[in-house]
């Protein structure tokens, strides 16, 4: 299942202004170039308005459902894009996907840390522990064509779920 999505909607003459549909929209001016950008949100999605287009970043599952625990299938993805199109009053089917995160969840018997200890090294990827219960594998170079992340989903959702242990895997990919 995919989770976080990065969309870019091209902006041309006649493209409608969507800033009025955003929550907590703030305008920012680049002092060197004079470019004006607007940053806001829409039901948990981050929306940025640039001269060249609109950037929408976030979880479509969380946008459509109360939590991103619910996986999206083809039908629910279409529903989420239609909901986003209705909310912004533009056809989001014209947007380009610039980034995508894939993930899945496993219900585990033991604490997640015990599984993370057993994961070894990966070729061309460096192993990082940023937080307890989280493990990242990142590309060793400057560019990050893919990142693997393993973490305890239950910690993100507490107290929304029972004490089931959730082990998640995400793969971030730049398109």
C-alpha positions in Angstrom: 0.0 0.0 0.0 1.2 3.5 -0.6 0.9 6.2 2.0 2.4 9.6 1.6 2.1 11.2 -1.8 3.7 14.3 -3.4 1.7 15.9 -6.1 2.5 18.9 -8.3 -0.3 20.6 -10.2 1.1 22.9 -12.9 0.1 26.6 -12.7 -0.5 28.6 -15.9 -2.6 31.6 -16.9 -6.2 31.0 -16.0 -5.4 28.4 -13.3 -7.8 29.1 -10.4 -6.4 30.5 -7.1 -6.8 27.9 -4.4 -5.5 30.0 -1.5 -9.0 30.7 -0.2 -9.6 27.0 0.3 -6.6 26.4 2.6 -6.5 26.3 6.4 -4.0 28.6 8.1 -2.6 29.9 4.9 0.5 32.2 5.2 2.2 34.3 2.6 5.9 34.3 2.3 8.0 36.6 0.1 11.6 35.8 -1.0 13.5 39.0 -0.3 16.1 38.2 -3.1 13.7 37.3 -5.9 10.5 38.9 -4.8 8.6 35.6 -5.4 5.5 35.3 -3.3 4.6 31.8 -2.0 1.6 30.7 0.1 1.8 27.8 2.5 -1.2 26.2 4.1 -3.0 23.0 4.8 -6.1 21.2 3.8 -7.4 18.5 6.2 -3.9 17.4 7.1 -2.3 17.8 3.6 0.4 20.4 3.2 -0.4 22.7 0.3 2.1 25.1 -1.1 1.4 27.6 -3.9 4.4 28.6 -6.0 4.6 30.6 -9.2 5.0 27.4 -11.2 2.4 25.3 -9.6 0.7 23.9 -6.5 2.4 21.3 -4.3 0.3 18.9 -2.3 2.1 16.6 0.2 0.5 14.1 2.6 -1.3 10.9 3.2 -4.3 10.3 1.0 -5.4 7.6 3.4 -5.4 10.0 6.4 -7.1 12.6 4.2 -9.9 10.2 3.3 -10.2 8.2 6.5 -9.6 9.1 10.1 -6.2 7.4 10.1 -3.6 6.1 7.7 -4.0 2.6 9.2 -6.7 2.0 6.6 -5.1 1.0 3.3 -6.1 2.6 0.0 -7.1 0.5 -2.9 -7.7 1.7 -6.5 -11.3 2.7 -5.7 -10.5 4.6 -2.5 -7.6 6.4 -4.2 -10.0 7.7 -6.8 -12.3 8.8 -4.0 -9.5 10.7 -2.3 -8.4 12.4 -5.5 -12.1 13.4 -6.2 -12.4 14.7 -2.7 -9.2 16.8 -3.1 -10.4 18.0 -6.5 -13.7 19.1 -5.0 -12.0 20.8 -2.0 -9.6 22.8 -4.2 -12.0 23.3 -7.1 -9.4 22.0 -9.6 -9.0 18.7 -11.5 -6.3 16.9 -9.5 -6.1 14.2 -12.1 -3.9 16.6 -14.0 -1.4 16.7 -11.2 2.0 14.9 -11.5 3.1 12.4 -8.8 6.6 13.5 -7.8 7.1 11.3 -4.7 5.5 8.2 -3.3 5.9 6.3 0.0 5.0 2.6 0.1 4.3 0.8 3.3 2.6 -2.1 5.0 1.8 -3.2 8.5 2.4 -6.4 10.4 0.8 -7.4 13.7 3.7 -8.7 15.9 3.9 -10.8 19.1 7.1 -9.3 20.5 8.1 -5.6 20.9 9.2 -4.0 17.7 12.8 -3.4 19.0 13.4 -7.1 19.1 12.7 -7.3 15.4 14.7 -4.2 14.5 17.8 -5.7 16.2 17.6 -8.7 13.8 17.6 -6.6 10.6 21.1 -6.6 9.1 22.9 -4.4 6.7 21.7 -3.6 3.2 24.0 -3.1 0.1 24.6 0.6 -0.7 22.4 1.7 2.2 23.5 3.0 5.6 21.7 2.0 8.7 20.4 4.8 11.1 18.7 4.7 14.4 17.2 8.2 15.0 14.6 7.2 17.7 14.0 4.2 19.8 11.8 1.8 17.9 12.7 3.3 14.5 15.2 2.1 12.0 16.1 3.8 8.7 18.2 2.5 5.7 19.3 5.5 3.6 21.4 5.8 0.5 25.0 6.5 1.3 25.3 9.3 -1.3 23.8 12.8 -1.3 20.8 11.8 -3.4 18.2 9.7 -1.7 16.5 7.6 -4.4 15.1 5.3 -1.8 14.9 5.1 1.9 13.6 2.2 4.0 12.0 2.9 7.4 10.9 0.4 10.0 9.0 1.6 13.1 6.4 0.9 15.7 3.1 2.2 14.3 1.4 1.7 17.6 3.4 4.5 19.1 2.1 6.9 16.4 -1.5 5.8 17.0 -1.6 5.6 20.8 -4.2 5.8 22.4 -6.2 5.2 19.2 -5.5 1.5 19.0 -5.4 -1.4 21.5 -2.1 -2.9 22.7 -1.5 -4.9 19.5 2.0 -4.4 18.3 2.2 -2.9 14.8 5.4 -3.2 12.9 5.5 -1.0 9.8 7.7 -0.7 6.8 7.8 2.2 4.5 9.8 2.7 1.3 10.2 6.3 0.2 10.8 6.7 -3.5 11.4 9.8 -5.6 9.6 9.6 -8.9 
